[in-house]
Amino acid sequence: MTKSERFGIIERMLLSRRSVSFADMQQRLEVSRATLHRDLRDLRERMQVPIVCDHDTSTYRIDSSVERYELPGVWFSAGEIHALLSMQQLLAAFDAGGLLAEHVGPLRQRLLGMLESATDSADDIARRIRILSAAARPYAPQHFQHIAAALMERRRLSIEYVARSKGDTSQREISPQRLTHYRDNWYLDAWCHLRNELRSFAVDAIKTVKTMDAAARDIPEDELDAALGAGYGIFAGAEVQWATLVFTPDRARWVAAEHWHPEQQGGFLDDGSYQLRLPYSNDPELIMDILKYGPDCQVVGPAGLREKVVVLLKAAVGRYGDE
């Protein structure tokens, strides 16, 4: 019998009776006195279960004056415990920027207590699972208080936004629609009242944010997906084109297993290479992903995308001079 199963039995006994003797619990669990003492201690200290002991009668009960508690992990299988273990590590990595420190911190501690009591030590858990972030940009966590409130209350925001393409700063009035966490960075999908269209704003590029009294303009979900989800990556655009890419046989097996876009089309060619077709609107992110494959990726079409990639590859070679 696992510790998690013993916790479940103890909980049911305590909830079904006014009080339970230590001897009754020990007999039901078929464990030593030391093991039962450890279980009761873990339930009180790690799981925060309000168990009260009457030393005169050697009986235990749930303190009814304490707000109703939930005993996490009691009904979890070993596989679910390990899934929670992974989630705990994800929360730790996710919270590194301080966005949810105030709210996630207590949850992490409770989850850690559950995992520690149900499986191995907390140090062993942290040592065996790693979640690495790449190219995450720092942002102001306090902005999320305004953004989240405006999202839920359907109110507009006034933001000062820096466009990194040119470094220009502009004042915008926006109607927030949804937050997206993409490639380790946060983006706010919103209706921009200045440009009169849907835009994705990088949260780290928002310098100031203020909640307004005006009601936000609501955009239907299908319109959001059509405008912001039809193209490739985080960049939106009204005109959607299809890119055709061919990867060398050495890279084909890797790319064939990758998910680039929900509507992508792919297949192996006779020589073992892999052809991938996918939609895009604005091309900066698609070009970035093409270039990272270097000589293993060839742009077949459209011609405009192919020409851009050729120019960038030639410019890259030119930076190395006569080497």
N, C-alpha and C positions, 0 to 999 in steps of 0.2 A: 504494500500500500504506500503510495507516494505521500509526501507532506501535503500537497494540494488536496488530495482526497481526504486526508485526516482533518484538514481545516474545514472541509465541507461537512463532515460528520459532526465535528464539534459545534459548528454553527447551527446545524439543524437541531441538535440536542438542546442547545441553549435557547433557541427560539420556540421550541415546542413545549418547554416546561418553565415553570416559575424559577426553578433552580435545579442544578445537576451536581451530584457529588463527584469528587475527584475519582473515587473508586469506580463509579458507573462509567465514566469516560474511559478510564484505563482498561476496564474489562471490554468495553465495546471496541476500542481501537486495538487491543492486544499489543500494547507497547509498554516499555518500561516507565517507571515513575519519572526518570530523568528526561525521557523523550517527551512525555506529556507536559512536563513543566516547560520545556523549551518551546513546544507548540503554543502553549498558552501565552508565554512571554512574547513570541513572535506576533501572535494575533493582536496583542495589546499594543506593543511598541512599534512594530513595522506596519501592521495592517490597520492600526488605529481603531480596533474594535473595542467598544467600551465594556470590557468584561470586568466584573466586580467579584472579588473573593470574600466570602464570609469565613474567617479563620476559625470561628467558634464551632461551626458545623461542617467545615471543609466542603462547602458547596460553592458553586459558581453560577452567575446569572448575568444577563445583559442589563446594563443601566438604562432603564426606560426614560430617564430624565434627559439623556443625551439625544441630540437630533439623530434621526434614523441614519445609520451608516450603510455603506455598500461594501461588501467584502470582495475586492477584485481578485480575479485569478482562481477562485475556488473551482469553477466548472471548466477551466481550461485544460485541454490535453497538452501533452508534451510538445506537439507541433505548434499549438497556439502560443504556448509559453515562449518558444523560440521566435515566433513571429513578433511577439511583444518585445522581446529582447532587441530585435532589429529596429522596432519602432522607437524604443528608448534611445538607441544610438542616433537614429534619424532626428529625433527631437533635440538631442544634444547638439548636433551639427547645425540644425535649422535655427536654433536659438543663439548661435554664436554671435550674430549681429545685434542681439538685444531686442529684437522686435517683440518677442513674447516672453521676455525674461520674467516679468511680474506675474504672468498668468500660467506659463508653462512650467516655471520652476517648481511649484508645489506638486504638479502632476508628475513631473519627472522623478521627484523624490519618492512619491508614493509608488509609482511604477517600478522604480529601482528597488524599493523595499519588497515588493511582490516577487520580482525576479530573483532577488538575492535569497529570499527565503524558500523559493520554489526550486531553484536550480543551483548555480554556482555562485561564487562571490561576485560582488560588483566589479572588482578589479579584473577578474577573469573575463567577465562579460565585455567590458570596455576594451580589453586587450585583443579579443578575438574577432570583433566586428569593427570595421572602419568605414566611414563615409567621407569621401573627399570631394570638396568643392573646387571648381576650376573657373577662374575669371569672374568671380563674384565681385560686384562693385559695392562699396560702402554707401549707405543711405542713412537718412535721419529717421530713427525709429519712431520719434514722436509724431511724424507725419501720418502714421497709420491710425492714430487715434481719430484724427479728422477724417481721413479717407474712409475708414470703416464705418464711422458714424454717418457720414454722408451717403454711403452706399445703402445702409440699412434704412435710413430715414428718408431716402430719396430727395436729397437736397444738393444744390449746386456747390461747387468749390471755386474759389479764386486762387490761382496758383501763379507763381513766378517760375518760368520754365526755361532751361538752358538747352538749346539745340546743339548737340555736340558736333554735328556735321560742319557747322560754321562758327560755333561758339556764341551765337547770338542769344540774348535773353529777351523773353517776351512775357507780357502779362496775359493770362488766359482765364476765361470763365468757362468752366466745363461741367457737364452732367455725367457723373461717374456711373458706369454700367457694371463693371466687374474687374476684379484683380486677378492677374495671371502670374504664376511663378514659373519662369521659363529659363532654362539653362543657368540656374543659380542666381537669377536676378528677377526683380519684381517689375511688372508693367501694369498700368492702369488703363483699361479700355474705357473711353469716355467720348461723349459728343462734345466737340469743340465749338463753342458759340462764336469764336473769332473766325475760324475757317469754315464754319457751317458744314462740318462733316465728322465722321467717326475717326478717332485717332487713338493710337497706343502711346502712352507717355511712360518713359522709363522713370520709375519712382526715385531712383538715385539722382536724376537730373532735375527734380523739383526742389527749388531753393526755399520757397515759402509756400504755405498752404493755409487757407482760411475758409471755414464753413460759412456759407451764405444762407440767408433766409428764403431765397427763391427756390421753388420746387424744381427738381431735376427733370429733364426731358427723358422719358422712358423710350428705349429702342427695343422693339421685339427681338426675341432670341434668334429667330431665323435671319433677321437683317444683320444682327451682330456677326453671326457665323458667315453670312454671305460676304460681308465687307472685310472682316478681319480674319476669317478662318479659311478662305478659299485659296489664298496664296501660300507661299512657302515661309515658314518661320513666323516671326513676330511682325513682319512688315506687311502693311495693308496696301491695297490698291484696287481701283475699280476694274482695270483691264487685266484679265488673267491670261497668261500664255502657258504653253507647255514646253518644258525643257526635256531634251533627250540626251542622256549621258551614257557613255560606254566605259566600263571599267575593265582593266586587264584581267586575265585569268588568275593572276596572283592575288588580286583584291576581290575577285568576283564572289568567292565564298563568304567573305566578310560582309560585303555590301548587300548580298542577297538576304542576309539575316537581319538587316537594319531597317528600321521604320523611319522614313524621311517625311512622309505625308500620308494622311488617311486615304487619299485617292491615288496613290502612286501605282504604277504599272511596271512590272519587271519580268525579265526572263533571261535565261542563258542562251547565248548564241552558239553557233556550230564550233567556233574555235575555243570555246570555254570561257569567253569573256561574258560580261553581264551588262545588259541594257536596262536602264532605269528611266522611266518617263514620269514626270510629276509637274503639277501646276505651280505657277509663281506669279506674283504681280510685280512688286519692287524686288530688285535682284541682289542687293548688297549681301544679305545673309547666305543666299544660295551660292553666290560667287565665292564667299569666304569658305564654304564647305567644299566647293569644287577644288579650290587652290590647295587645300590641306592634303589632297590626294596626289598632288604633283603630277608626275608623268603617268600615274596609274589611272587617270581620269581624262577622257576626251569629250568635249562638248560637240555633239553632232548638230544640234540646232536648239533654238532658232539662230539665225545668222548674227543678230545683234548681240546676243549673249556670248556666242562663240568669239566674236571680235573683241568684246570687252576682256574676256579671259586671256586671249592671245596678247593683247596690249599689256596687261598686267604681268604676264609671265615674261615677256620681253623686257619690261621695265625691271623686274626682279633680277633677271640675268645681268642687265646693264649695271646694276649696283655693284657687281663684283668685278667690273672692269675687264682686264685682259686675263684674269686668272683662268 
